[in-house]
Amino acid sequence: MTMKDTTATLYEARNGSRSATGQLLKSVYGELRNLAGGLLRGERRDHSLQPTALVHEAYVRLLGGAKVDWESKTHFYAVAARCMRRVLIQIARDRRAKKRGGEAQRVTLIEGMDLGRDSELDLLDLTEALQRLRSVSKRQSSVVDLRFFGGLSIEETGRALGLSEKTVRRDWVFAKAWLRRELATGDDR
């Protein structure tokens, strides 16, 4: 299915077409599963969720929530990655609540995010830092979401957000430095 066909199918699926929903799932399933696998590779070894279950949960949320005006297949994948991240965050919160403050879930960060600490970071700490970044700069927070969690390139992020590559690079460098500082001082709070 071409990019244009996929985008048209996205619109039809969002408007309730069952056949478009089935066609869309067939068209994007492999890539969604790859995204889920990438996100789960950074999770703890005993994680109960498998890539297939994560894809299904995100897919239900994508097509069952508020209507989204899909700009492209890339936009769809970026939003799907965000949905998957939200599922993982909810699982981490539930797990933390069960343990009543016990050892938090550890997540290995991808090399491209290098935040200056050891290579493991608590997903909830990162989520809280991203929320603080969002209050400082919504655009830079969106760049992190798309680059880090969505796996988009600088160019793809620029297209998705309507920004120049130079602006995306600048925002990416700033956001990484800001998050590095926040996460390093987070232990002192």
VOLUMTOR-185027 format. One record per atom (N, C-alpha, C): residue number from 1; residue in three letters; y, x, z. Coordinates in Angstrom, 3 decimals. Atoms other than C-alpha are relative to their C-alpha. Layout:
<pts>
NUM | ALA | Y | X | Z
...
</pts>
This chain:
<pts>
1 | MET | -1.178 | 0.860 | 0.000
1 | MET | 0.000 | 0.000 | 0.000
1 | MET | 1.230 | 0.898 | 0.000
2 | THR | -1.213 | -0.809 | 0.070
2 | THR | 3.389 | 1.444 | -0.950
2 | THR | 0.908 | -0.314 | 1.183
3 | MET | -0.960 | 0.184 | -1.083
3 | MET | 6.242 | 1.816 | 1.523
3 | MET | 0.722 | -1.343 | -0.153
4 | LYS | -0.706 | 1.256 | 0.279
4 | LYS | 8.038 | -1.115 | -0.141
4 | LYS | -0.895 | -1.202 | 0.318
5 | ASP | 0.957 | 1.076 | -0.267
5 | ASP | 4.916 | -3.312 | 0.035
5 | ASP | -0.214 | -0.175 | 1.503
6 | THR | 0.213 | 0.060 | -1.445
6 | THR | 4.375 | -2.423 | 3.691
6 | THR | 1.185 | -0.650 | 0.693
7 | THR | -1.194 | 0.587 | -0.612
7 | THR | 7.966 | -3.294 | 4.588
7 | THR | 0.045 | -1.502 | -0.250
8 | ALA | 0.026 | 1.435 | 0.313
8 | ALA | 7.653 | -6.660 | 2.813
8 | ALA | -1.067 | -0.700 | 0.840
9 | THR | 1.079 | 0.572 | -0.807
9 | THR | 4.356 | -7.310 | 4.613
9 | THR | 0.413 | -0.089 | 1.467
10 | LEU | -0.516 | 0.040 | -1.377
10 | LEU | 6.048 | -6.443 | 7.922
10 | LEU | 0.857 | -1.245 | 0.220
11 | TYR | -0.850 | 1.197 | -0.104
11 | TYR | 8.637 | -9.165 | 7.293
11 | TYR | -0.837 | -1.272 | 0.048
12 | GLU | 0.854 | 1.188 | 0.041
12 | GLU | 5.965 | -11.714 | 6.420
12 | GLU | -0.785 | -0.168 | 1.302
13 | ALA | 0.766 | 0.057 | -1.253
13 | ALA | 3.878 | -10.834 | 9.494
13 | ALA | 0.894 | -0.436 | 1.158
14 | ARG | -0.932 | 0.371 | -1.068
14 | ARG | 6.932 | -11.131 | 11.776
14 | ARG | 0.367 | -1.478 | -0.087
15 | ASN | -0.326 | 1.417 | 0.182
15 | ASN | 7.543 | -14.591 | 10.318
15 | ASN | -1.221 | -0.896 | 0.149
16 | GLY | 1.153 | 0.822 | -0.351
16 | GLY | 4.049 | -15.738 | 11.283
16 | GLY | -1.109 | -0.101 | -1.017
17 | SER | 1.056 | 0.076 | 1.015
17 | SER | 1.955 | -15.217 | 8.151
17 | SER | -1.258 | 0.703 | 0.500
18 | ARG | 1.272 | -0.583 | -0.477
18 | ARG | -1.653 | -14.710 | 9.299
18 | ARG | -0.583 | 0.980 | -1.018
19 | SER | 0.562 | -0.897 | 1.011
19 | SER | -2.712 | -13.174 | 6.000
19 | SER | 0.773 | 1.317 | -0.046
20 | ALA | -0.811 | -1.220 | -0.018
20 | ALA | 0.196 | -10.722 | 6.126
20 | ALA | -0.328 | 0.838 | 1.231
21 | THR | 0.348 | -0.723 | -1.228
21 | THR | -0.722 | -9.817 | 9.722
21 | THR | -1.304 | 0.770 | -0.187
22 | GLY | 1.274 | -0.667 | 0.261
22 | GLY | -4.300 | -9.010 | 8.683
22 | GLY | 0.146 | 1.144 | -0.986
23 | GLN | -0.238 | -1.020 | 1.016
23 | GLN | -3.154 | -7.090 | 5.636
23 | GLN | 0.758 | 1.179 | 0.611
24 | LEU | -0.783 | -1.046 | -0.643
24 | LEU | -0.637 | -5.175 | 7.743
24 | LEU | -0.876 | 0.868 | 0.895
25 | LEU | 0.869 | -0.756 | -0.901
25 | LEU | -3.232 | -4.189 | 10.320
25 | LEU | -0.883 | 0.958 | -0.795
26 | LYS | 0.834 | -0.874 | 0.836
26 | LYS | -5.520 | -2.826 | 7.591
26 | LYS | 0.816 | 1.175 | -0.533
27 | SER | -0.849 | -1.008 | 0.618
27 | SER | -2.619 | -0.910 | 6.066
27 | SER | 0.468 | 1.081 | 0.985
28 | VAL | -0.612 | -0.945 | -0.945
28 | VAL | -1.254 | 0.736 | 9.237
28 | VAL | -0.944 | 0.460 | 1.101
29 | TYR | 0.903 | -0.275 | -1.122
29 | TYR | -4.284 | 0.895 | 11.539
29 | TYR | -0.304 | 1.485 | 0.181
30 | GLY | 0.349 | -1.418 | -0.090
30 | GLY | -5.275 | 4.476 | 10.739
30 | GLY | 1.132 | 0.834 | 0.579
31 | GLU | -1.158 | -0.764 | -0.493
31 | GLU | -1.788 | 5.832 | 11.325
31 | GLU | 0.311 | -0.359 | 1.454
32 | LEU | -0.222 | 0.392 | -1.401
32 | LEU | -1.372 | 3.802 | 14.533
32 | LEU | -1.032 | 0.660 | 0.917
33 | ARG | 1.053 | -0.631 | -0.802
33 | ARG | -4.687 | 5.167 | 15.787
33 | ARG | 0.282 | 1.489 | 0.178
34 | ASN | -0.392 | -1.408 | -0.113
34 | ASN | -3.490 | 8.713 | 15.032
34 | ASN | 1.125 | 0.177 | 1.020
35 | LEU | -1.097 | -0.037 | -0.984
35 | LEU | -0.275 | 8.020 | 16.981
35 | LEU | -0.545 | -0.163 | 1.417
36 | ALA | 0.578 | 0.258 | -1.320
36 | ALA | -2.282 | 6.620 | 19.902
36 | ALA | -0.800 | 1.210 | 0.481
37 | GLY | 0.766 | -1.183 | -0.360
37 | GLY | -4.618 | 9.598 | 19.847
37 | GLY | 0.900 | 1.138 | 0.440
38 | GLY | -0.962 | -1.039 | -0.367
38 | GLY | -1.646 | 11.952 | 19.954
38 | GLY | 0.605 | -0.243 | 1.370
39 | LEU | -0.565 | 0.327 | -1.308
39 | LEU | -0.126 | 10.141 | 22.911
39 | LEU | -1.022 | 0.182 | 1.112
40 | LEU | 1.043 | -0.095 | -1.024
40 | LEU | -3.425 | 10.043 | 24.779
40 | LEU | -0.492 | 1.431 | 0.221
41 | ARG | 0.394 | -1.399 | -0.186
41 | ARG | -4.119 | 13.750 | 24.196
41 | ARG | 0.752 | 0.638 | 1.157
42 | GLY | -0.800 | -0.541 | -1.095
42 | GLY | -1.356 | 14.448 | 26.704
42 | GLY | -0.287 | -0.641 | 1.345
43 | GLU | 0.312 | 0.701 | -1.249
43 | GLU | -2.810 | 12.114 | 29.312
43 | GLU | -1.076 | 0.736 | 0.788
44 | ARG | 1.039 | -0.611 | -0.834
44 | ARG | -5.107 | 13.044 | 32.169
44 | ARG | -1.372 | -0.251 | -0.626
45 | ARG | 1.326 | 0.051 | 0.633
45 | ARG | -8.740 | 13.592 | 31.219
45 | ARG | -0.782 | -1.270 | 0.325
46 | ASP | 0.783 | 1.172 | -0.402
46 | ASP | -10.100 | 10.604 | 33.128
46 | ASP | 0.713 | -1.322 | -0.320
47 | HIS | -0.744 | 1.216 | 0.362
47 | HIS | -7.710 | 8.098 | 31.511
47 | HIS | -0.963 | -1.044 | -0.536
48 | SER | 0.941 | 1.059 | 0.373
48 | SER | -9.463 | 4.769 | 31.058
48 | SER | 0.301 | -0.618 | -1.367
49 | LEU | -0.391 | 0.613 | 1.265
49 | LEU | -7.586 | 3.737 | 27.909
49 | LEU | -0.409 | 0.890 | -1.179
50 | GLN | 0.397 | -0.705 | 1.217
50 | GLN | -8.950 | 4.731 | 24.492
50 | GLN | 1.031 | -0.306 | -1.096
51 | PRO | -0.982 | 0.236 | 1.065
51 | PRO | -6.841 | 5.036 | 21.298
51 | PRO | -0.087 | -1.400 | -0.614
52 | THR | 0.158 | 1.328 | 0.606
52 | THR | -8.298 | 1.803 | 19.860
52 | THR | 0.632 | -1.075 | 0.874
53 | ALA | -0.570 | 0.997 | -0.916
53 | ALA | -7.328 | -0.209 | 22.945
53 | ALA | 1.519 | 0.117 | 0.046
54 | LEU | -1.451 | -0.204 | -0.013
54 | LEU | -3.853 | 1.334 | 22.973
54 | LEU | 0.633 | -0.564 | -1.270
55 | VAL | -0.494 | 0.552 | 1.270
55 | VAL | -3.364 | 0.430 | 19.296
55 | VAL | 0.035 | -1.522 | 0.072
56 | HIS | 0.069 | 1.464 | -0.048
56 | HIS | -4.466 | -3.158 | 19.894
56 | HIS | 1.063 | -0.566 | 0.929
57 | GLU | -1.018 | 0.472 | -0.945
57 | GLU | -2.202 | -3.583 | 22.922
57 | GLU | 1.400 | 0.111 | -0.607
58 | ALA | -1.316 | -0.185 | 0.624
58 | ALA | 0.796 | -2.162 | 21.063
58 | ALA | 0.201 | -0.974 | -1.157
59 | TYR | -0.095 | 0.894 | 1.149
59 | TYR | 0.059 | -4.250 | 17.960
59 | TYR | 0.310 | -1.426 | 0.445
60 | VAL | -0.260 | 1.346 | -0.536
60 | VAL | -0.034 | -7.457 | 20.001
60 | VAL | 1.452 | -0.102 | 0.465
61 | ARG | -1.389 | 0.008 | -0.472
61 | ARG | 3.282 | -6.538 | 21.614
61 | ARG | 0.995 | 0.048 | -1.161
62 | LEU | -0.897 | -0.124 | 1.153
62 | LEU | 4.851 | -5.590 | 18.284
62 | LEU | 0.196 | -1.329 | -0.719
63 | LEU | -0.097 | 1.228 | 0.781
63 | LEU | 4.047 | -8.861 | 16.581
63 | LEU | 0.156 | -1.241 | 0.861
64 | GLY | -0.118 | 1.158 | -0.878
64 | GLY | 4.233 | -11.102 | 19.627
64 | GLY | 1.327 | -0.091 | 0.731
65 | GLY | -1.261 | -0.033 | -0.734
65 | GLY | 7.625 | -10.126 | 21.015
65 | GLY | 1.155 | -0.538 | -0.815
66 | ALA | -1.213 | 0.428 | 0.695
66 | ALA | 11.169 | -10.621 | 19.855
66 | ALA | -0.049 | 0.448 | -1.460
67 | LYS | 0.001 | -0.332 | 1.423
67 | LYS | 11.747 | -10.609 | 16.116
67 | LYS | 0.775 | 1.287 | -0.242
68 | VAL | -0.624 | -1.275 | 0.345
68 | VAL | 12.568 | -7.186 | 14.705
68 | VAL | 0.227 | 0.006 | -1.499
69 | ASP | -0.269 | -0.147 | 1.424
69 | ASP | 14.232 | -6.595 | 11.357
69 | ASP | -0.475 | 1.384 | -0.414
70 | TRP | 0.592 | -1.278 | 0.367
70 | TRP | 11.927 | -3.876 | 10.080
70 | TRP | 0.749 | 0.593 | -1.175
71 | GLU | -0.712 | -0.676 | 1.074
71 | GLU | 13.874 | -1.392 | 7.999
71 | GLU | -0.965 | 0.691 | -0.949
72 | SER | 0.959 | -0.747 | 0.811
72 | SER | 10.827 | 0.499 | 6.803
72 | SER | -1.292 | 0.187 | 0.785
73 | LYS | 1.259 | -0.331 | -0.638
73 | LYS | 7.302 | 1.597 | 7.546
73 | LYS | 0.238 | 1.031 | 1.111
74 | THR | -0.338 | -1.028 | -1.001
74 | THR | 8.765 | 4.606 | 9.425
74 | THR | 0.574 | -0.648 | 1.246
75 | HIS | -0.589 | 0.729 | -1.127
75 | HIS | 10.800 | 2.259 | 11.615
75 | HIS | -1.095 | -0.702 | 0.792
76 | PHE | 1.119 | 0.687 | -0.647
76 | PHE | 7.649 | 0.260 | 12.351
76 | PHE | -0.795 | 0.981 | 0.862
77 | TYR | 0.772 | -0.986 | -0.758
77 | TYR | 5.758 | 3.408 | 13.418
77 | TYR | 0.768 | 0.501 | 1.224
78 | ALA | -0.804 | -0.456 | -1.134
78 | ALA | 8.631 | 4.539 | 15.641
78 | ALA | -0.014 | -1.042 | 1.118
79 | VAL | 0.034 | 1.067 | -1.001
79 | VAL | 8.728 | 1.166 | 17.394
79 | VAL | -1.411 | -0.121 | 0.591
80 | ALA | 1.385 | 0.051 | -0.488
80 | ALA | 4.912 | 1.174 | 17.651
80 | ALA | -0.239 | 1.105 | 1.030
81 | ALA | 0.156 | -1.110 | -0.948
81 | ALA | 5.013 | 4.582 | 19.347
81 | ALA | 0.696 | -0.321 | 1.324
82 | ARG | -0.713 | 0.406 | -1.216
82 | ARG | 7.586 | 3.230 | 21.803
82 | ARG | -0.808 | -1.028 | 0.783
83 | CYS | 0.837 | 1.015 | -0.661
83 | CYS | 5.337 | 0.231 | 22.540
83 | CYS | -1.189 | 0.653 | 0.694
84 | MET | 1.139 | -0.692 | -0.607
84 | MET | 2.382 | 2.524 | 23.159
84 | MET | 0.436 | 0.750 | 1.254
85 | ARG | -0.519 | -0.714 | -1.164
85 | ARG | 4.488 | 4.620 | 25.501
85 | ARG | 0.225 | -0.962 | 1.159
86 | ARG | -0.233 | 0.996 | -1.061
86 | ARG | 5.475 | 1.480 | 27.431
86 | ARG | -1.309 | -0.432 | 0.650
87 | VAL | 1.317 | 0.348 | -0.545
87 | VAL | 1.801 | 0.550 | 27.824
87 | VAL | -0.452 | 1.102 | 0.960
88 | LEU | 0.414 | -1.127 | -0.846
88 | LEU | 1.055 | 4.026 | 29.201
88 | LEU | 0.833 | 0.092 | 1.276
89 | ILE | -0.874 | -0.019 | -1.178
89 | ILE | 4.050 | 3.840 | 31.544
89 | ILE | -0.420 | -1.084 | 0.983
90 | GLN | 0.429 | 1.084 | -0.893
90 | GLN | 2.888 | 0.488 | 32.909
90 | GLN | -1.297 | 0.361 | 0.710
91 | ILE | 1.253 | -0.432 | -0.624
91 | ILE | -0.574 | 1.901 | 33.534
91 | ILE | 0.284 | 1.035 | 1.084
92 | ALA | -0.358 | -1.023 | -0.993
92 | ALA | 0.974 | 4.893 | 35.317
92 | ALA | 0.653 | -0.637 | 1.230
93 | ARG | -0.642 | 0.685 | -1.135
93 | ARG | 3.139 | 2.597 | 37.465
93 | ARG | -1.032 | -0.744 | 0.841
94 | ASP | 1.045 | 0.729 | -0.721
94 | ASP | 0.156 | 0.437 | 38.358
94 | ASP | -0.867 | 0.963 | 0.808
95 | ARG | 0.830 | -0.995 | -0.688
95 | ARG | -1.873 | 3.511 | 39.237
95 | ARG | 0.737 | 0.570 | 1.207
96 | ARG | -0.798 | -0.549 | -1.097
96 | ARG | 0.947 | 4.927 | 41.372
96 | ARG | 0.106 | -1.026 | 1.131
97 | ALA | -0.102 | 1.044 | -1.025
97 | ALA | 1.345 | 1.600 | 43.171
97 | ALA | -1.301 | -0.117 | 0.790
98 | LYS | 1.299 | 0.077 | -0.676
98 | LYS | -2.381 | 1.520 | 43.953
98 | LYS | -0.182 | 1.149 | 0.979
99 | LYS | 0.179 | -1.163 | -0.862
99 | LYS | -2.251 | 4.979 | 45.422
99 | LYS | 1.071 | 0.080 | 1.092
100 | ARG | -1.080 | 0.049 | -0.998
100 | ARG | 0.863 | 4.107 | 47.466
100 | ARG | 0.639 | 1.364 | 0.216
101 | GLY | -0.718 | -1.263 | -0.096
101 | GLY | 2.689 | 7.284 | 46.663
101 | GLY | -0.870 | 1.232 | -0.080
102 | GLY | 0.895 | -1.151 | 0.113
102 | GLY | -0.345 | 9.511 | 46.126
102 | GLY | 0.360 | 0.861 | -1.191
103 | GLU | -0.227 | -0.909 | 1.126
103 | GLU | -0.645 | 12.130 | 43.418
103 | GLU | 0.333 | -0.806 | -1.253
104 | ALA | -0.441 | 0.712 | 1.194
104 | ALA | 1.240 | 10.935 | 40.340
104 | ALA | -0.793 | 0.461 | -1.216
105 | GLN | 0.675 | -0.321 | 1.244
105 | GLN | -0.223 | 10.888 | 36.855
105 | GLN | 0.700 | 1.185 | -0.653
106 | ARG | -0.543 | -1.177 | 0.671
106 | ARG | 0.260 | 14.188 | 34.995
106 | ARG | -0.158 | -0.155 | -1.499
107 | VAL | 0.023 | 0.102 | 1.445
107 | VAL | 1.098 | 14.351 | 31.323
107 | VAL | 0.387 | 1.356 | -0.566
108 | THR | -0.330 | -1.259 | 0.643
108 | THR | 1.029 | 17.484 | 29.194
108 | THR | 0.998 | -0.278 | -1.110
109 | LEU | -1.027 | 0.191 | 1.014
109 | LEU | 4.147 | 17.755 | 27.049
109 | LEU | -0.332 | 0.784 | -1.259
110 | ILE | 0.195 | -0.737 | 1.239
110 | ILE | 4.080 | 18.752 | 23.435
110 | ILE | 0.925 | 1.204 | -0.003
111 | GLU | -0.761 | -1.240 | 0.004
111 | GLU | 5.400 | 22.224 | 22.702
111 | GLU | 1.441 | -0.211 | -0.431
112 | GLY | -1.341 | 0.206 | 0.529
112 | GLY | 8.423 | 20.930 | 20.788
112 | GLY | 0.990 | -0.510 | 1.018
113 | MET | -0.895 | 0.547 | -1.003
113 | MET | 9.852 | 19.336 | 23.916
113 | MET | 0.335 | 1.023 | 1.066
114 | ASP | -0.149 | -1.060 | -0.983
114 | ASP | 9.597 | 22.518 | 26.052
114 | ASP | 1.181 | -0.227 | 0.937
115 | LEU | -1.043 | 0.327 | -0.965
115 | LEU | 11.536 | 21.448 | 29.127
115 | LEU | 0.165 | 1.075 | 1.069
116 | GLY | -0.258 | -1.121 | -0.872
116 | GLY | 11.320 | 24.785 | 30.890
116 | GLY | -0.825 | 0.031 | 1.279
117 | ARG | 0.894 | -0.009 | -1.154
117 | ARG | 8.853 | 23.779 | 33.628
117 | ARG | -1.386 | 0.327 | -0.492
118 | ASP | 1.357 | -0.175 | 0.480
118 | ASP | 5.143 | 24.250 | 33.569
118 | ASP | -0.278 | -1.129 | -0.982
119 | SER | 0.208 | 0.897 | 1.130
119 | SER | 3.582 | 22.319 | 30.722
119 | SER | -0.430 | -1.406 | 0.405
120 | GLU | 0.349 | 1.354 | -0.411
120 | GLU | 2.763 | 19.263 | 32.830
120 | GLU | 1.206 | -0.656 | 0.656
121 | LEU | -1.132 | 0.735 | -0.501
121 | LEU | 5.198 | 16.574 | 33.795
121 | LEU | -0.447 | -1.415 | 0.309
122 | ASP | 0.326 | 1.362 | -0.356
122 | ASP | 4.953 | 13.225 | 35.489
122 | ASP | 0.673 | -0.956 | -0.988
123 | LEU | -0.512 | 0.947 | 0.988
123 | LEU | 5.356 | 10.426 | 32.915
123 | LEU | 1.084 | -0.886 | 0.594
124 | LEU | -1.017 | 0.858 | -0.610
124 | LEU | 7.304 | 8.283 | 35.361
124 | LEU | 1.294 | 0.766 | 0.252
125 | ASP | -1.210 | -0.814 | -0.160
125 | ASP | 9.721 | 11.145 | 36.167
125 | ASP | 0.731 | 0.121 | -1.331
126 | LEU | -0.605 | -0.103 | 1.322
126 | LEU | 10.301 | 11.605 | 32.440
126 | LEU | 0.646 | -1.322 | -0.400
127 | THR | -0.552 | 1.311 | 0.340
127 | THR | 10.830 | 7.862 | 31.970
127 | THR | 1.305 | -0.261 | 0.753
128 | GLU | -1.218 | 0.178 | -0.793
128 | GLU | 13.370 | 7.758 | 34.807
128 | GLU | 1.131 | 0.892 | -0.522
129 | ALA | -1.017 | -0.901 | 0.554
129 | ALA | 15.189 | 10.786 | 33.353
129 | ALA | 0.528 | -0.548 | -1.327
130 | LEU | -0.444 | 0.593 | 1.262
130 | LEU | 15.273 | 9.095 | 29.940
130 | LEU | 0.901 | -1.214 | 0.228
131 | GLN | -0.874 | 1.140 | -0.322
131 | GLN | 16.779 | 5.981 | 31.534
131 | GLN | 1.383 | 0.498 | 0.406
132 | ARG | -1.303 | -0.581 | -0.370
132 | ARG | 19.511 | 8.150 | 33.074
132 | ARG | 0.713 | 0.535 | -1.234
133 | LEU | -0.602 | -0.487 | 1.244
133 | LEU | 20.068 | 9.816 | 29.684
133 | LEU | 0.559 | -1.166 | -0.802
134 | ARG | -0.457 | 1.180 | 0.735
134 | ARG | 20.368 | 6.343 | 28.111
134 | ARG | 1.355 | -0.475 | 0.524
135 | SER | -1.296 | 0.422 | -0.549
135 | SER | 23.244 | 5.578 | 30.497
135 | SER | 1.111 | 0.979 | -0.390
136 | VAL | -0.969 | -1.002 | 0.449
136 | VAL | 24.956 | 8.802 | 29.368
136 | VAL | 0.218 | -0.128 | -1.501
137 | SER | -0.078 | 0.080 | 1.458
137 | SER | 24.156 | 8.489 | 25.656
137 | SER | -1.206 | -0.754 | -0.555
138 | LYS | 1.067 | 0.825 | 0.569
138 | LYS | 22.124 | 5.695 | 24.136
138 | LYS | -0.554 | 0.639 | -1.279
139 | ARG | 0.422 | -0.606 | 1.264
139 | ARG | 22.044 | 7.506 | 20.793
139 | ARG | -0.922 | 1.194 | 0.245
140 | GLN | 0.829 | -1.172 | -0.276
140 | GLN | 20.648 | 10.744 | 22.244
140 | GLN | -1.336 | -0.406 | 0.601
141 | SER | 1.252 | 0.514 | -0.541
141 | SER | 18.060 | 8.780 | 24.190
141 | SER | -0.891 | -0.529 | -1.128
142 | SER | 0.764 | 0.501 | 1.152
142 | SER | 17.007 | 7.095 | 20.934
142 | SER | -0.567 | 1.151 | -0.823
143 | VAL | 0.494 | -1.179 | 0.718
143 | VAL | 16.702 | 10.501 | 19.272
143 | VAL | -1.247 | 0.545 | 0.698
144 | VAL | 1.168 | -0.483 | -0.746
144 | VAL | 14.319 | 11.613 | 22.047
144 | VAL | -1.184 | -0.940 | -0.208
145 | ASP | 1.083 | 0.978 | 0.206
145 | ASP | 12.291 | 8.396 | 21.731
145 | ASP | -0.675 | 0.207 | -1.355
146 | LEU | 0.560 | -0.099 | 1.346
146 | LEU | 11.857 | 8.811 | 17.992
146 | LEU | -0.629 | 1.364 | -0.269
147 | ARG | 0.536 | -1.351 | 0.258
147 | ARG | 11.330 | 12.598 | 17.934
147 | ARG | -1.216 | 0.280 | 0.875
148 | PHE | 1.047 | -0.389 | -0.937
148 | PHE | 9.190 | 13.050 | 21.038
148 | PHE | -1.146 | -0.996 | 0.033
149 | PHE | 1.046 | 1.008 | -0.136
149 | PHE | 7.318 | 9.781 | 21.394
149 | PHE | -0.428 | -0.585 | -1.341
150 | GLY | 0.340 | 0.553 | 1.308
150 | GLY | 7.488 | 8.554 | 17.806
150 | GLY | -0.530 | 1.036 | -0.967
151 | GLY | 0.497 | -1.069 | 0.849
151 | GLY | 6.671 | 11.932 | 16.305
151 | GLY | 0.740 | 0.129 | -1.325
152 | LEU | -0.752 | -0.063 | 1.249
152 | LEU | 9.390 | 11.596 | 13.662
152 | LEU | 0.679 | 1.362 | -0.159
153 | SER | -0.722 | -1.242 | 0.305
153 | SER | 10.986 | 14.588 | 11.964
153 | SER | 1.499 | -0.239 | 0.198
154 | ILE | -1.467 | 0.110 | -0.071
154 | ILE | 14.723 | 15.311 | 12.142
154 | ILE | 0.490 | -0.942 | -1.098
155 | GLU | -0.417 | 0.815 | 1.142
155 | GLU | 15.129 | 13.761 | 8.695
155 | GLU | -0.359 | -1.478 | 0.202
156 | GLU | 0.447 | 1.386 | -0.210
156 | GLU | 13.091 | 10.622 | 9.527
156 | GLU | 0.803 | -0.656 | 1.126
157 | THR | -0.794 | 0.535 | -1.112
157 | THR | 14.977 | 10.179 | 12.807
157 | THR | 1.394 | -0.358 | -0.484
158 | GLY | -1.322 | 0.277 | 0.562
158 | GLY | 18.273 | 10.414 | 10.955
158 | GLY | 0.016 | -1.272 | -0.825
159 | ARG | 0.083 | 1.228 | 0.813
159 | ARG | 17.176 | 7.748 | 8.479
159 | ARG | -0.155 | -1.230 | 0.881
160 | ALA | 0.258 | 1.160 | -0.867
160 | ALA | 15.891 | 5.450 | 11.227
160 | ALA | 1.247 | -0.409 | 0.789
161 | LEU | -1.187 | 0.295 | -0.809
161 | LEU | 19.142 | 5.734 | 13.212
161 | LEU | 1.292 | -0.047 | -0.809
162 | GLY | -1.199 | -0.008 | 0.838
162 | GLY | 21.544 | 6.013 | 10.278
162 | GLY | 0.935 | 1.154 | 0.345
163 | LEU | -0.777 | -1.180 | -0.383
163 | LEU | 22.672 | 9.514 | 11.334
163 | LEU | -0.283 | 1.147 | -0.958
164 | SER | 0.238 | -1.196 | 0.803
164 | SER | 23.063 | 12.801 | 9.524
164 | SER | -1.001 | 0.897 | 0.719
165 | GLU | 0.957 | -0.931 | -0.600
165 | GLU | 20.445 | 15.486 | 10.083
165 | GLU | 0.705 | 0.923 | 0.989
166 | LYS | -0.775 | -0.885 | -0.887
166 | LYS | 23.139 | 17.688 | 11.641
166 | LYS | 0.239 | -0.681 | 1.352
167 | THR | -0.233 | 0.747 | -1.239
167 | THR | 23.950 | 14.987 | 14.216
167 | THR | -1.290 | -0.136 | 0.795
168 | VAL | 1.292 | 0.124 | -0.687
168 | VAL | 20.260 | 14.441 | 15.009
168 | VAL | -0.372 | 1.331 | 0.651
169 | ARG | 0.312 | -1.324 | -0.574
169 | ARG | 19.752 | 18.206 | 15.510
169 | ARG | 0.840 | 0.261 | 1.255
170 | ARG | -0.916 | -0.213 | -1.128
170 | ARG | 22.791 | 18.403 | 17.790
170 | ARG | -0.403 | -0.877 | 1.191
171 | ASP | 0.416 | 0.913 | -1.074
171 | ASP | 21.672 | 15.352 | 19.791
171 | ASP | -1.326 | 0.441 | 0.609
172 | TRP | 1.314 | -0.446 | -0.466
172 | TRP | 18.100 | 16.710 | 20.042
172 | TRP | 0.150 | 1.205 | 0.932
173 | VAL | -0.223 | -1.193 | -0.830
173 | VAL | 19.296 | 20.079 | 21.404
173 | VAL | 0.652 | -0.399 | 1.324
174 | PHE | -0.670 | 0.438 | -1.226
174 | PHE | 21.644 | 18.394 | 23.894
174 | PHE | -0.966 | -0.753 | 0.914
175 | ALA | 0.892 | 0.844 | -0.810
175 | ALA | 19.052 | 15.846 | 25.051
175 | ALA | -1.086 | 0.832 | 0.669
176 | LYS | 1.024 | -0.859 | -0.605
176 | LYS | 16.371 | 18.515 | 25.611
176 | LYS | 0.589 | 0.787 | 1.167
177 | ALA | -0.632 | -0.773 | -1.077
177 | ALA | 18.787 | 20.623 | 27.663
177 | ALA | 0.322 | -0.910 | 1.190
178 | TRP | -0.354 | 0.946 | -1.056
178 | TRP | 19.955 | 17.580 | 29.625
178 | TRP | -1.248 | -0.409 | 0.785
179 | LEU | 1.253 | 0.393 | -0.656
179 | LEU | 16.388 | 16.454 | 30.353
179 | LEU | -0.600 | 1.155 | 0.789
180 | ARG | 0.514 | -1.175 | -0.704
180 | ARG | 15.352 | 20.003 | 31.304
180 | ARG | 0.702 | 0.130 | 1.358
181 | ARG | -0.773 | -0.089 | -1.242
181 | ARG | 18.142 | 20.075 | 33.880
181 | ARG | -0.351 | -1.137 | 0.962
182 | GLU | 0.326 | 1.159 | -0.837
182 | GLU | 17.396 | 16.574 | 35.167
182 | GLU | -1.374 | 0.123 | 0.647
183 | LEU | 1.357 | -0.095 | -0.507
183 | LEU | 13.704 | 17.242 | 35.538
183 | LEU | -0.154 | 1.169 | 0.968
184 | ALA | 0.049 | -1.142 | -0.922
184 | ALA | 14.272 | 20.607 | 37.230
184 | ALA | 0.625 | -0.370 | 1.342
185 | THR | -0.656 | 0.415 | -1.249
185 | THR | 16.601 | 19.006 | 39.801
185 | THR | -0.628 | -1.249 | 0.574
186 | GLY | 0.642 | 1.233 | -0.452
186 | GLY | 14.459 | 15.874 | 40.076
186 | GLY | -0.793 | 0.193 | 1.269
187 | ASP | 0.793 | -0.280 | -1.208
187 | ASP | 12.310 | 17.539 | 42.739
187 | ASP | 0.878 | 0.041 | 1.241
188 | ASP | -0.914 | -0.135 | -1.137
188 | ASP | 15.413 | 17.954 | 44.915
188 | ASP | 0.598 | -1.318 | 0.429
189 | ARG | -0.644 | 1.284 | -0.300
189 | ARG | 16.425 | 14.285 | 44.902
189 | ARG | -0.583 | -0.646 | 1.210
</pts>
